[in-house]
Amino acid sequence: MFSAIARIFRTPDLRRKIAFTLAIIALYRFGAHIPAPFVDFPNVQSCLQQSAGTEGLLSLVNLFSGGALLQLSIFALGVMPYITATIIVQLLRVVIPHFETLYKEGQAGQAKLTQYTRYLTIALALLQSTTLVTVARSGQLFGTTNVPECEQLLTNDVWWAQLLMIITMTAGTGLIMWFAELVTERGIGNGMSLLIFTSIAAAFPASMWAIWQSRGFEVFLLVLAVGIVVVALVVFVEQSQRRIPVQYAKRMVGRRTYGGTNTYIPIKVNMAGVVPVIFASSLLYIPALIAQFNQPQAGQDVPGWVAWIQLYLVRGDHPLYMFLYFLLIVGFTYFYVAITFNPVEVADNMKKYGGFIPGIRAGRPTAEYLDYVLTRITLPGSIYLGLIALLPLIALATVGANQNFPFGGASILIIVGVGLETVKQIDAQLQQRHYEGLLR
């Protein structure tokens, strides 16, 4: 292991790629701490110390931005607009035939879809930055109304000052996209995934330190031990897959013989990744957002439905919230897998190139068999996603951690997934030059 790490730094090309990636990550983290124009930085820091943070979808955005959202920095939106734009473009492939045609065109079509994703990212960044500035101006960003500092987060709230803040945050999102593309082209690994990895990993020390301070050393050790077990289980499930054997018949093209090989179709247990967790969090945040904009005036009673939402669907430590969250994740897992994996298309491609599953006829029976296997393997995958996503909520109710609890939810799924993928890429680079890699 140590000799493999030493070979990384002895390989000039690999060393240069890793150094470039670390430099971009350092710039990204530096920008996350630069406040946007007209932000009262001392008041923001005071609110951060007195508040447990925010909840719902804003908590997820703050997690993906590495804490930059609550600091109202130039990178406050982080990578969330890009993630949302990517998911929307994927879903539009089902609705808009032109998008599906571009997807099947190969590299040229993919480049066009990437361009659409960039434009949509900027549009979403404009929308989200406007919402963030409006919430900060209203004093509801930290959810506290009894702290004077949290109601005065901006030094100037005239229209042109707010417009400058919106433009700055939108430009910050564009700069993050550029950073990610630079890492993908000249660094190691997927640039956007590594920036998400960095944002989430940056919150780990603060979350663990908060547990140590609030619950003591014994609870800290217990959480650390549980975290190690959870990471091991997540690695096991993320690497698990059902391999469906495929055989290709021999065929003559001119004087050459093609086919006659055996391969397999890998179907992962967790094919949906972290997307169902994001979908479920976003949907559950809508009632809280509606209730927030229907708060009564001073001296008036709170409407019954607003009080019910604030009691059951805001903090996340209520059993009803957990039950709805789990059901939504299971449902969205099936929905997203059905969109991203088309058994009919896979069966048609196999039939076109002379491939077949042993014991299954080509064409429609193959598609039905693939759909049957996919439905069965998605069930444990959806339950696994739901249980992992509930870990921060259980920690919130038991050890008093916030919703950014490091060992659970979207954070641990992204950390493990990106970490495994990056290590595999470094291993492939090493094997090209030394015939030995990091993995055994």
N, C-alpha and C positions, 0 to 999 in steps of 0.2 A: 504494500500500500504506500509506504513512505517513499520507496524507490520510484513508484509510478508518479507520485507528486513531484519528486525531484526531476523526473524526465519532462514534466510539463514546463518547468522553468528553464530546462536546458534546450528546449525546442524553440528557436527564435520566432517562427511564425505564430505558434500557439501562445507563446509568452506575450507577443505583441497584441494578439487579439484579446487576451484576458486583461491586459493592462488598459487597453482602449475601453473595454466594457466597464471596468472598475472606475475609470475616469468619468464616463458618462453617468454612471450611477451616483458618483460623488456630486456632480453638477446637479443632478435631479434632486438629491436630498438637500443640497444647498438652497436651491430655488424654493423648496417646500417651506423654508423658514424665513423667506423674504416677504414682509407684509405688502399687500396691495396698497395703492395710493389711498390716502384719507382714512386709513384704518388706525384706530387708537390702540397701539400695540400694548401699552401697560394695562389698559382695561381688559383686553383680550386675554392676556396672561393671568390677570387676577381672576377672571371668570373660569379659565381652565383649571385653576387650583381649587376653586370653590364648588365646581360643578362636576358631576359624574359623567358629563358628556351629553350626547343626544341619543335619540332612539329611532327605531324603524329604519326607513330607507336612508336617512341622513347618517345614521350610524354606519351603514354599509359603505356609503360614499366616503365618509371620514376614514374608514378602515383602508379602502383602496387608495386613498390619497396620502396615507402615512401620517395622518393627523393634520395635514395641511388645510383641510376644510375648516375646522374650528379655529385655526389661526388666521383665516382669511388672507392667505398668502397668494402670490402670483400663480402658484400651482394648486390652488384650492380645490379645483375640480378633479385633479389627478387624471387617471386613465378611465374614469367612469363614462364620460361621453363616448370614447372610442369603443368600449365594451358594449354599451347600449346600441351604438350604430352598427357594430358587427352583428349583433343578435338580430336587429331589425332587418338588415340586408339578407341574412340567412332565412328569416321567416318570409320575406317578400319573394323569395324564389318559388315558394308554393303558390303565391297569389298572382305574381306578374310573370307571364311566360317569357318575356324578354330577358329577365334576370336568369331564368333557368337555361335559356339558350346561351347566354354569355358564360355561364358556369361550365357548360359542356364544350365550349370552344377552345379550351386549353389555356395557355399562358396569356394570350391576347385578351381573352374574355375575363380571366382572373384579374388582369391589370385594370380593366375597365370597372369591374366590381370594386376593386380597391380604391379607385378614384371616387366612385360614388360613396364609399364608406367614409372617405376623408371629408367630402362635402357635408355629409350628414353629421359627422362628428363636430364640425364647426357650428352647424346650425343648432345642434343639441347643446353645445357649449354656451352659445349665446342665450338659449332658453334657461339653462341651469344656472348660469352666472347671474342672470336677471333675477331669478327666484332667490338665489343665495343673498344677493345684495338687499333685496326687499325684506327677507326674513331678518337679516342682520340689522337693518334700519328700524324694524319694528321691535327689536329687543327680544325676539323669541328664539334666537339661534340656540341658546343653551337651555331653553325651557324654564328659566327662572325669571320671575317678575319682581322678587323682593330684594334683588341685589342691584343697587343703582348703577354699578359699573357695567353690568350686562345689558342695560338699556341704552348705553351710550358707547357703542362700538365704533362709530364713525365720527371723525372730527369735522366733517362737512357733508351734509346730506342734500345739497342742492342738486338739480338735475344733471348738470354737466359733470359734477364730481362722481355721481353714480354711473353715468355713462362711461367715464374714464375707467372706473373699477371694472365694469362689465367688459370693456375692450381689453383691459389688461389680463383678466382671467381667461378670456377666450384666446388671446394670443399665447398665454401660458399653455393651454391645451394643445394648440398647434405646435408649440415648441417641444412638448412632450412627445407628440407623434413623430416629429423629426428625429428626436433622440432615439426613439424606438427603432426607426428605420435605419439609422446609422449603426446601431448595435447589431441588427439583423444582417446588414451588409458587410460590416468591417469587424464585428466582434464575434462573440461566441454565444450561441443560443438564440432564441426568439426574443427580440428586443422588448416588445410590449409585455410579454410574460415575465421577463426579468425585472422590468420596472414595477409590475404588480407585486412580484415576489419581494422586492426591496421595500415597497411601501408597507406591506404586511409585517415583514420581519422587523422593521423599525419600531413597531408598536409592541413587540414581544417583551423587551426588558421593562418598559414602563408598566405593562399589565402584570407581570410577575412581581415587580417591586410593590405595586399597590396591594396585591394579595398578601405579601409578606408583612407589610405595615398594618393592614387592617385585620388580618386573621392570625398572624404569628408564624413562627418558623415551622411548626408541626404541620399546619395546613399547607404551607408552601411546599414542603417535601411531599405531602400527599398529592397535591396538584401536579408536581413535577413527575412523580411516579406514574400517575394516571396519564399524563401527557406522553410519556415514553411508550406506554402500552398502546395508546390511541394512534400514535405515529406508526408503530409497527403494524397495527391492524390496517391502517389506511394504505400503507405501502403494499401489504399483501393483497388487499382487494383491488387496488389500482393496477396491479400487475396481473391480476387474474383475468383469464379470458377463456371462452369456449372456442375451440378450433374445429371448424367444420371441414372435413377432408374434401378436396376437389381434384378430380383427374381430368386431364386434357388428352383427347384422342389424337393420334398421329394424323397429319394431313400433308399432302404434297402441294407445294407451291413452286411450279417450274420443276427444277431438278433437286430442290431442297426439301427436306422433311422437317416439319415443325410439330411441336406438341409432344405428346407422350410423357409428360411430366406430371408429378404429383405435388400439390400444394394445399393450402388451407385458407379458409376465410376466418380471420380472428374477430370474434365478437366479445368485446369487453363486458365485464359485469357492470361497470359504471360507464356507459357510453355517453351519457348526457353531461358528464363533468360537473361543473359548479353552476351551470346555467339555471337548473330548477330552483336552487336556493335563492338566486337573484330574483327570479320571477316571483317566487312566493313572498319574499321580503317586500318587493315592490307593491304587490297586490294588497298585502296586509297593511301597508303604510297608507293606503288611500283613505280608509275610514278615519284614521288619526289626523290626516291632513284636512279632511272635510270638517272634523270636529274643531280643529285649531282655528279655522276661519269662521266658526260660528260661536265664538266665545261671547258671553253676555257682557253688557256694559256694567260699570261699577254700580253696585247696589241691586242689580237684577239677579234673579235665580237662574241657576244653570239648567238648561233644558234636559229632560230625562234621557233622551237618546245620546246627548253629548256626554252626560255623566256615565252612562253605560259603556260607551266606547272608551272613555278615559279609564274606567275601572278594569275592563277586560281586554282591550285591544291596543294598549299603548306600551306598557313596560315590558311585557313578554314573560313575566314570571307567573302568570295565571294559567291553570291547567287548560282552560278553554282556548287561550291563545296558542299554547303548545300543540293542542290537538288539531286546530285549524291549520297551523303551520305545517305539521306533519302530513296532513291530508293533501294540502296544496303541493307540497314537494313531490309526493307520490304521483299525483295527477300530472304535474308538469313534466315529470321524468318520462312518463309514457308519451306525452304530447311531443316533447322535443326529440325523443328517439324516433318516433314515427315520421318526423319531418326530415331528420338528418340521414336516416337509413331507409332506403327504398328497396324492399325485397324484390319487387317486380323488375326494377332496373338492373339489379345485380343478377337476377336469373336470366334476363335477356342478354346481358353482356356475356355471361357464361355460355349460353347457347350459341351466340354469334361466333365465339372463338373455339367451339367444340369442347367446352368443359361441362362436367356433370358431377353430381354428388353420388357416390356409390350407393346403389339401392333406390335412388330417387330419379324419376324420369325428368328430362329437361323441360323447361318451359314453366307452365303454370304449377305443376306439382312441386317443382323446386322453389318457386316463390312462396307457396303455402307452407312448405317445410321451414324455410328461412323465417317466415313470419311467426310460425309456431315456436321455434327455438328462441327468437328474439323476445316474444311475449313472456316466455317462461324465465329467461335470464334477466329481464328487466325488473321483475318483481323483487328478487333479493337486492338488486342494485338500487331500486327506489327506496326500499326499507333502510338499506345502509345509509343512503344520503339523508333520509329523514332523521335517523338516530344521530348521525354526526352533526347535523344542523341543530339538533336540540341540545347538544352539550353546552353551548354558551348560555342558553336559557336555564338549564338545570344548574349551572354554576352561579347564575344570577340569583336563583332562588335559594341556594344552599350556602355558598361561601361568600356571597355578596360581591362577586366580580361584576364588571360591567359587561355590556353586550359584545365588547371586543375581546372577550376571553380567548387567549391565544390557541388553546388546544381544542378546536372544534369549529363547526360551521364552515363558511367559505374560506377562512384563513388557512386551516390545516389542509384542506383539499388543494388549494393553490400552491402552498408551500411545498407539499410533497410532490405534486404533479410537475411543477416547474423544476424542482430540484432533481427529480429523476430524469427528466428530459435533457436538462443541461449536462448532467453527469454522463449520459449516454453520448451526447455530442462530443464532449471532451474525450471520452473513451474511443470514439470512432476516429478522431483526429490522431490520437496516440497510436492506434493500431495501424494507421496508414504509414507511420514512420518507424515504429519500433516493434510491431507485431504483438505487442502486449499493451493492455490498457488498464484502466482503473478497476474494471469489473472482472471478476473471476467466473 
